[in-house]
Amino acid sequence: MIVPKSFKNTYEEPPDRLRDLVKTALEDGELQQNSSRDRLLSDHELHVKLLSQGNLPTKNMILPVPYIPSRVSIQDAICRKIHLVDLKVESRDADTCILLRNITSPYIYSSTIMVVEDKNGDAARLTISNLEDTMVDPITPEGTLLAVKQPCWTRLADGGYHIRVDHPSDLTLLRSDDKLVPSAWRAVKEVDKSKNVTAWKKEGDMSFLKKQFRKALECYENGLAYLEMHPSLTSAIDLYRKKSGVNIILLRLDDAIKDLSSAILTHFSSLPAPSSPETLNPGAIEEWLRNHSTEDPLNIATSLPKGLKELAARIKFDLGIYSDTPTYDLSLISSYVGPLTLHVDAANYTLNTEVRQSEGHGRGMFAKRDFKVGDLICAEKAFVLPGYLIQDPSSDCLLYNLGDGTAAPRPGALLFKELVTKLKYNPSLRKAFFDLDDGGYWVENGYEINEDEEEIPVDVFRVEKIRRLNCFSLPTRSSDLLHQPPNSNPELRNGFWIHASYVNHSCLPNSVRTFIGDIHFLRATRDIAAGEEILHQYISPDIDIEERQEKLRGTWRFECDCTLCEVDGAVSRDGRQLRLKLFEELKASVMRLGEKGTTVTAVKKIARGYRQIEALYDEDVYKGLPRLALVHPSLFLTEAWRGVKNVDKTMEYARKLLRNFGILVKTEDGKLEIEDNAGIINVEGVRALKYLAEGHKSKGDEEISAQCLEVARTWYLIITGSEVGMSDFLKF
Ligand SMILES: C[S@@+](CC[C@H](N)C(=O)[O-])C[C@H]1O[C@@H](n2cnc3c(N)ncnc32)[C@H](O)[C@@H]1O
């Protein structure tokens, strides 16, 4: 087929044009003439052809103006069945549903697009958004029967209309024997009766190797159907095991549990009579797989073959195993993790923290016991952390939210899609996710919260709200950040941790979060008493209080009320602006120096500028608090004095650097003392301690030097999550 030169890809929607459409779409509600069937089909064919030729743009995932998912069941009598001729422009009725049949091979890129027909033979374009789908293993191959709830004609940016499905629960794939399916469509595709179980298994395995996971599931199911007529326990165990493994890959843990449970029951029924634990039934096995513990009260695992035991362990780790000891082999975990291997088989440790109402911050996380500086407060495996190669352009995508005009780059867009997929296929995991802060979205949109609701619907707009308010940005391993060249801006991943989502923000935190692959560690940066709220920094604080409050307001809709914000906020506007002006001037001088190279005279000039800013901080007011406008200048001066080998000045400015983070260091009577340790612990602080250790050693104060290094080691662990690379980092 020749693609005409004038061809325009109207399947990849330009967000700017859609944004304009959103603004003008309000007057709608009329019936609309659709394109002809022939035109739709030829247009579709061209798009599929173009896609198969490669040359793919960045994926634009688009969330339109929010609407609530339909809550009626398609099987309910109140759910009115309508046809394509009944659809109205930009107007949806939550009690309606349309039955459709896909008559094309789908186009799968930013979304899944196909041409469908209804019972009357009318045709239309259907776009399914927000679901993981692939051309090699499409969710809706040609011939698929679908029911779409609350359908409406949605305007396309380049003219024309389509039915657009955003909420996964508004779409149901129908089996051909479903009573809703019109009789004309019931010409059931006969299962190939000539195939025996071995043939189905083989075909399933081949599909699996070609990454056609859904096809593999279908083959294994056909194999199991064959076994109903020709029973074989060994084959049944094998097929259930394979299905369970495929479901894990597809993130369908609820289904994987059912399959594994069937495999285990079949296994026990194949053994001589008393081998099976007494009260074994599907419920008991499911309970064991979901008990979040290594405990096995019914002693199921012991007599399982290796394959089933491994699957059980995989599922248990994916659902989270909770341990009561904070013991982790950090070097080993760290050595497993790489750009494509984020998954770590490690247990969660959360029992010494609890979530409860905090004062003025909504819910928060609280200490249930005392923690010492450096202690692990909690550790948790990710709910979702998408794996992809950061340099790989084929995973480039953006998520446009037309409702609030925001756009999330690749890390957020991929996290959103994987969250929607995981929630869609695992109703059992929805409650914990949807309990999180959605910024009031659901209530504001009139959705009644029903605690007993059996199946919480997956509202994609709500998922996105929760993602934005609760996700973390992270490197593959926190220690990787220490090895980045200065001023480099590496792309960070976006991941989701449920327990950690309850930690509130403070610019003066008492904990620091780190990541090794998909495990999150939170450590105490100072001693914390039982009952205290655990706080970390959502973002490192800007020097300018207005800017930092603006950032917190913009993303999280609150203003920080920590002591630093209180004190910074009490400085007059003129005073703050003078600080900023001097800071900017000093920064420009440092930049100019960078071009010429550093001399002692030049460093002294910067030190004068430093003192000018320092004079603007009232030491009584800022006692024990960070002086953020002095952090970068003191950092520069510490390195500069070290560069010209002036030990005393290096130590003086290293101490000042720590002071500017709110950490007072005294080295009197041959002892290191860290006073008022309420400040901010980060890599610069660790480096400052290392320089102090180096300086004291060169002066023969071995003991203080060793004490500085000891504190530096604890801080290194706090900020990277492990000891990996510590001795190299602290070497001098
Ligand atoms: C990641 S959630 C933290 C848990 C949340 N408090 C809850 O009840 O689920 C982020 C939200 O918590 C609230 N929050 C966090 N830190 C806060 C603070 N320092 N002051 C006021 N609200 C805060 C804000 O509403 C923010 O959008």
PDBQT file of the ligand as one rigid body, heavy atoms in Angstrom, charges set to zero:
ROOT
HETATM    1  C1  LIG A 801       2.243  12.737  50.534  1.00  0.00    +0.000 C 
HETATM    2  S1  LIG A 801       0.830  13.358  51.341  1.00  0.00    +0.000 S 
HETATM    3  C2  LIG A 801       1.248  13.160  53.013  1.00  0.00    +0.000 C 
HETATM    4  C3  LIG A 801       0.146  12.467  53.771  1.00  0.00    +0.000 C 
HETATM    5  C4  LIG A 801      -1.098  13.304  53.953  1.00  0.00    +0.000 C 
HETATM    6  N1  LIG A 801      -0.945  14.239  55.032  1.00  0.00    +0.000 N 
HETATM    7  C5  LIG A 801      -2.343  12.442  54.156  1.00  0.00    +0.000 C 
HETATM    8  O1  LIG A 801      -3.159  12.775  55.011  1.00  0.00    +0.000 OA
HETATM    9  O2  LIG A 801      -2.491  11.475  53.433  1.00  0.00    +0.000 OA
HETATM   10  C6  LIG A 801       1.064  15.044  50.981  1.00  0.00    +0.000 C 
HETATM   11  C7  LIG A 801      -0.002  15.964  51.537  1.00  0.00    +0.000 C 
HETATM   12  O3  LIG A 801       0.119  16.081  52.942  1.00  0.00    +0.000 OA
HETATM   13  C8  LIG A 801      -0.100  17.419  53.378  1.00  0.00    +0.000 C 
HETATM   14  N2  LIG A 801       1.149  17.938  53.983  1.00  0.00    +0.000 N 
HETATM   15  C9  LIG A 801       2.375  17.407  53.914  1.00  0.00    +0.000 A 
HETATM   16  N3  LIG A 801       3.265  18.111  54.621  1.00  0.00    +0.000 NA
HETATM   17  C10 LIG A 801       2.591  19.139  55.149  1.00  0.00    +0.000 A 
HETATM   18  C11 LIG A 801       2.965  20.239  55.990  1.00  0.00    +0.000 A 
HETATM   19  N4  LIG A 801       4.208  20.425  56.390  1.00  0.00    +0.000 N 
HETATM   20  N5  LIG A 801       1.997  21.119  56.330  1.00  0.00    +0.000 NA
HETATM   21  C12 LIG A 801       0.716  20.958  55.911  1.00  0.00    +0.000 A 
HETATM   22  N6  LIG A 801       0.307  19.943  55.124  1.00  0.00    +0.000 NA
HETATM   23  C13 LIG A 801       1.235  19.047  54.753  1.00  0.00    +0.000 A 
HETATM   24  C14 LIG A 801      -0.464  18.205  52.143  1.00  0.00    +0.000 C 
HETATM   25  O4  LIG A 801      -1.860  18.207  52.039  1.00  0.00    +0.000 OA
HETATM   26  C15 LIG A 801       0.138  17.386  51.024  1.00  0.00    +0.000 C 
HETATM   27  O5  LIG A 801      -0.517  17.548  49.806  1.00  0.00    +0.000 OA
ENDROOT
TORSDOF 0
